[in-house]
């Protein structure tokens, strides 16, 4: 987990290596825990996927009152 502060704004970022959907869902829940801790509603999840047939892209998901911007590269 990384927490960056730029011009008064704080960004919560979690980076993971892709190990399947179940592992990814645990990462999303872990990130929501960090968001609760830092009193934030939006966080970012960066997943590194080394599979040859991967689906890359960016999507936005909502978990409760939290928004996660998830990028798979």
Biotite code that builds the C-alpha atoms (Angstrom):
import biotite.structure as struc

atoms = struc.array([
    struc.Atom([0.000, 0.000, 0.000], chain_id="A", res_id=1, res_name="UNK", atom_name="CA", element="C"),
    struc.Atom([1.209, 3.461, -0.854], chain_id="A", res_id=2, res_name="UNK", atom_name="CA", element="C"),
    struc.Atom([-0.187, 6.764, 0.303], chain_id="A", res_id=3, res_name="UNK", atom_name="CA", element="C"),
    struc.Atom([0.762, 9.800, -1.739], chain_id="A", res_id=4, res_name="UNK", atom_name="CA", element="C"),
    struc.Atom([-0.066, 13.396, -0.901], chain_id="A", res_id=5, res_name="UNK", atom_name="CA", element="C"),
    struc.Atom([-0.064, 15.947, -3.707], chain_id="A", res_id=6, res_name="UNK", atom_name="CA", element="C"),
    struc.Atom([-1.142, 19.555, -3.129], chain_id="A", res_id=7, res_name="UNK", atom_name="CA", element="C"),
    struc.Atom([-3.300, 18.630, -0.129], chain_id="A", res_id=8, res_name="UNK", atom_name="CA", element="C"),
    struc.Atom([-4.870, 15.566, -1.793], chain_id="A", res_id=9, res_name="UNK", atom_name="CA", element="C"),
    struc.Atom([-4.124, 12.046, -0.615], chain_id="A", res_id=10, res_name="UNK", atom_name="CA", element="C"),
    struc.Atom([-4.070, 9.042, -2.960], chain_id="A", res_id=11, res_name="UNK", atom_name="CA", element="C"),
    struc.Atom([-4.274, 5.470, -1.625], chain_id="A", res_id=12, res_name="UNK", atom_name="CA", element="C"),
    struc.Atom([-2.736, 2.948, -4.032], chain_id="A", res_id=13, res_name="UNK", atom_name="CA", element="C"),
    struc.Atom([-2.449, -0.849, -3.711], chain_id="A", res_id=14, res_name="UNK", atom_name="CA", element="C"),
    struc.Atom([-0.242, -2.817, -6.099], chain_id="A", res_id=15, res_name="UNK", atom_name="CA", element="C"),
    struc.Atom([-0.629, -6.569, -6.618], chain_id="A", res_id=16, res_name="UNK", atom_name="CA", element="C"),
    struc.Atom([0.575, -9.321, -8.903], chain_id="A", res_id=17, res_name="UNK", atom_name="CA", element="C"),
    struc.Atom([-2.416, -10.974, -10.595], chain_id="A", res_id=18, res_name="UNK", atom_name="CA", element="C"),
    struc.Atom([-3.020, -14.440, -9.113], chain_id="A", res_id=19, res_name="UNK", atom_name="CA", element="C"),
    struc.Atom([-6.666, -14.955, -10.031], chain_id="A", res_id=20, res_name="UNK", atom_name="CA", element="C"),
    struc.Atom([-10.070, -13.492, -9.247], chain_id="A", res_id=21, res_name="UNK", atom_name="CA", element="C"),
    struc.Atom([-10.255, -14.678, -5.628], chain_id="A", res_id=22, res_name="UNK", atom_name="CA", element="C"),
    struc.Atom([-6.865, -13.158, -4.793], chain_id="A", res_id=23, res_name="UNK", atom_name="CA", element="C"),
    struc.Atom([-7.886, -9.953, -6.597], chain_id="A", res_id=24, res_name="UNK", atom_name="CA", element="C"),
    struc.Atom([-11.115, -9.669, -4.574], chain_id="A", res_id=25, res_name="UNK", atom_name="CA", element="C"),
    struc.Atom([-9.099, -9.982, -1.364], chain_id="A", res_id=26, res_name="UNK", atom_name="CA", element="C"),
    struc.Atom([-6.896, -7.136, -2.618], chain_id="A", res_id=27, res_name="UNK", atom_name="CA", element="C"),
    struc.Atom([-9.975, -4.984, -3.242], chain_id="A", res_id=28, res_name="UNK", atom_name="CA", element="C"),
    struc.Atom([-11.202, -5.622, 0.306], chain_id="A", res_id=29, res_name="UNK", atom_name="CA", element="C"),
    struc.Atom([-7.729, -4.899, 1.672], chain_id="A", res_id=30, res_name="UNK", atom_name="CA", element="C"),
    struc.Atom([-7.742, -1.570, -0.167], chain_id="A", res_id=31, res_name="UNK", atom_name="CA", element="C"),
    struc.Atom([-11.158, -0.640, 1.266], chain_id="A", res_id=32, res_name="UNK", atom_name="CA", element="C"),
    struc.Atom([-9.665, -1.255, 4.723], chain_id="A", res_id=33, res_name="UNK", atom_name="CA", element="C"),
    struc.Atom([-6.869, 1.200, 3.951], chain_id="A", res_id=34, res_name="UNK", atom_name="CA", element="C"),
    struc.Atom([-9.443, 3.697, 2.687], chain_id="A", res_id=35, res_name="UNK", atom_name="CA", element="C"),
    struc.Atom([-11.345, 3.398, 5.965], chain_id="A", res_id=36, res_name="UNK", atom_name="CA", element="C"),
    struc.Atom([-8.121, 3.911, 7.920], chain_id="A", res_id=37, res_name="UNK", atom_name="CA", element="C"),
    struc.Atom([-7.230, 7.083, 5.992], chain_id="A", res_id=38, res_name="UNK", atom_name="CA", element="C"),
    struc.Atom([-10.863, 8.376, 5.872], chain_id="A", res_id=39, res_name="UNK", atom_name="CA", element="C"),
    struc.Atom([-10.942, 8.247, 2.061], chain_id="A", res_id=40, res_name="UNK", atom_name="CA", element="C"),
    struc.Atom([-13.672, 7.064, -0.329], chain_id="A", res_id=41, res_name="UNK", atom_name="CA", element="C"),
    struc.Atom([-11.606, 6.518, -3.474], chain_id="A", res_id=42, res_name="UNK", atom_name="CA", element="C"),
    struc.Atom([-8.550, 4.327, -4.015], chain_id="A", res_id=43, res_name="UNK", atom_name="CA", element="C"),
    struc.Atom([-6.514, 2.792, -6.803], chain_id="A", res_id=44, res_name="UNK", atom_name="CA", element="C"),
    struc.Atom([-5.575, -0.851, -7.411], chain_id="A", res_id=45, res_name="UNK", atom_name="CA", element="C"),
    struc.Atom([-2.783, -1.635, -9.868], chain_id="A", res_id=46, res_name="UNK", atom_name="CA", element="C"),
    struc.Atom([-2.549, -5.308, -10.844], chain_id="A", res_id=47, res_name="UNK", atom_name="CA", element="C"),
    struc.Atom([0.414, -6.673, -12.776], chain_id="A", res_id=48, res_name="UNK", atom_name="CA", element="C"),
    struc.Atom([-0.715, -9.623, -14.904], chain_id="A", res_id=49, res_name="UNK", atom_name="CA", element="C"),
    struc.Atom([1.995, -11.696, -16.592], chain_id="A", res_id=50, res_name="UNK", atom_name="CA", element="C"),
    struc.Atom([-0.406, -14.160, -18.283], chain_id="A", res_id=51, res_name="UNK", atom_name="CA", element="C"),
    struc.Atom([-0.154, -14.225, -22.073], chain_id="A", res_id=52, res_name="UNK", atom_name="CA", element="C"),
    struc.Atom([-3.958, -14.142, -22.497], chain_id="A", res_id=53, res_name="UNK", atom_name="CA", element="C"),
    struc.Atom([-4.621, -11.357, -20.012], chain_id="A", res_id=54, res_name="UNK", atom_name="CA", element="C"),
    struc.Atom([-7.364, -8.757, -20.174], chain_id="A", res_id=55, res_name="UNK", atom_name="CA", element="C"),
    struc.Atom([-5.755, -5.375, -19.690], chain_id="A", res_id=56, res_name="UNK", atom_name="CA", element="C"),
    struc.Atom([-7.589, -2.151, -18.998], chain_id="A", res_id=57, res_name="UNK", atom_name="CA", element="C"),
    struc.Atom([-9.067, 0.159, -16.410], chain_id="A", res_id=58, res_name="UNK", atom_name="CA", element="C"),
    struc.Atom([-12.412, -0.204, -14.669], chain_id="A", res_id=59, res_name="UNK", atom_name="CA", element="C"),
    struc.Atom([-14.186, 1.486, -11.794], chain_id="A", res_id=60, res_name="UNK", atom_name="CA", element="C"),
    struc.Atom([-15.904, -0.621, -9.152], chain_id="A", res_id=61, res_name="UNK", atom_name="CA", element="C"),
    struc.Atom([-17.960, 0.295, -6.118], chain_id="A", res_id=62, res_name="UNK", atom_name="CA", element="C"),
    struc.Atom([-17.714, -1.617, -2.841], chain_id="A", res_id=63, res_name="UNK", atom_name="CA", element="C"),
    struc.Atom([-20.152, -0.182, -0.320], chain_id="A", res_id=64, res_name="UNK", atom_name="CA", element="C"),
    struc.Atom([-19.403, 3.537, -0.132], chain_id="A", res_id=65, res_name="UNK", atom_name="CA", element="C"),
    struc.Atom([-15.901, 3.109, -1.630], chain_id="A", res_id=66, res_name="UNK", atom_name="CA", element="C"),
    struc.Atom([-14.840, 3.595, -5.244], chain_id="A", res_id=67, res_name="UNK", atom_name="CA", element="C"),
    struc.Atom([-11.864, 1.670, -6.596], chain_id="A", res_id=68, res_name="UNK", atom_name="CA", element="C"),
    struc.Atom([-10.208, 2.475, -9.896], chain_id="A", res_id=69, res_name="UNK", atom_name="CA", element="C"),
    struc.Atom([-8.582, -0.787, -10.956], chain_id="A", res_id=70, res_name="UNK", atom_name="CA", element="C"),
    struc.Atom([-5.953, -1.035, -13.683], chain_id="A", res_id=71, res_name="UNK", atom_name="CA", element="C"),
    struc.Atom([-4.637, -4.348, -15.001], chain_id="A", res_id=72, res_name="UNK", atom_name="CA", element="C"),
    struc.Atom([-1.354, -4.153, -16.925], chain_id="A", res_id=73, res_name="UNK", atom_name="CA", element="C"),
])
